[in-house]
Amino acid sequence: MRRLALILLGSLCSASVAAANFDFQFVDAESTFAQRGWMDSSSLFQRNFRAAGVLLGAAIASDQTITVEVRADANTAHFGGGLNFGLDRGLQQGLHVLEPGALTRVLGGVRTNTPDIVVTVNAAFSEQWYWPDTQPETRGGVVPQGKTDLISIVMHELVHGLGVSARRSFDTATLGQYYDNVRIPYDLLTRFAGNGLPSENGVYNQLEFFGPETVMTNGGPLKLTYVSPGNREFSQNFSHIGDCSDALPYRTTLMNGCSVPVDGSRLKLTPYDLGLIADMGYPVRSVFFADSGVLSTAVRLEGVMYGARLQRVDTQGYEFDLVNTSLSNRAESEASFDSSSGTLTMNNLTINDSPQRYNVVMKLVPNVSNLRFTLHSATLLP
Ligand SMILES: [Zn+2]
């Protein structure tokens, strides 16, 4: 089925660009997978993992294969995503820096410590609350109310496995301190606002991610999750984007720190998530997400859009993503793409073809009655 999924994706993208592959090994020492038929490679469970891997892999311009162990673990609360270390970079900025294994792999380095990523699964919880897409290769099923889309969950955990996984303490007494000597690239791009310390006069200073791609997308450093002890999202601190009290766009990102959606919506890679991945050192490219699973010249945008990235990849084809749907406003707008003329039209905005490569990040100004885009930033690529 993997082969089929890859072929399908290839036919969706008009340009052939390398995409990272995720190879999943399912490990079931406690037999909670087997009890549910999940050790069968044709099960919806495994197909959902592979579909998530295809979606995420398509964002990474690499022909490497990232290895993932999916481990049955009744001690995990829900799902967990973690990483094994890769290349030891030695001292950077006076700190001992290790690469996530997946990054080493993608960059073509030697890996001896496998798998690159470990996803732990509480099978009983997953069965009760997470809905495996019935058409995972196209994300074509209808997410039932009260359940969370499994592909969203798997993609989220895989991004933790890529390295969105802070090594800072969020316990009150040691807030913001590193709990050991090891840093990963993500850590090097985080800092506390204000005077740079976790708190100032007893008030928490926001931890921010200041990688350049992310800053370009967001218009400034990106706020990372911090909630107080006792909050149900406490375990999300520092390794997620924003928090539940934030306005859009934070809470629609794949890596948001709020509760997972149970309203029928899905999480997708947004430009904010892609910014984190790119800033950690992964070669990221824009991805076309087809909600319906069918690539056509019309792309349906649901709700208020906050971020979009358009990237011309060669003279033959275009890829772009239009992501980040509002959970509350279901008003719809449409964008159309004319592949013969190379023109993307969104409401009043038209970007015409150009002989040069370019990379445009746009931000939509939310306006309930009249959706419109503003050009947020544009960079000409060499
Ligand atoms: Zn998470």
Boltz pocket constraint, residues with backbone or C-beta under 6 A from the ligand:
constraints:
  - pocket:
      binder: B
      contacts: [[A, 156], [A, 160], [A, 239], [A, 240], [A, 256]]
      max_distance: 6.0
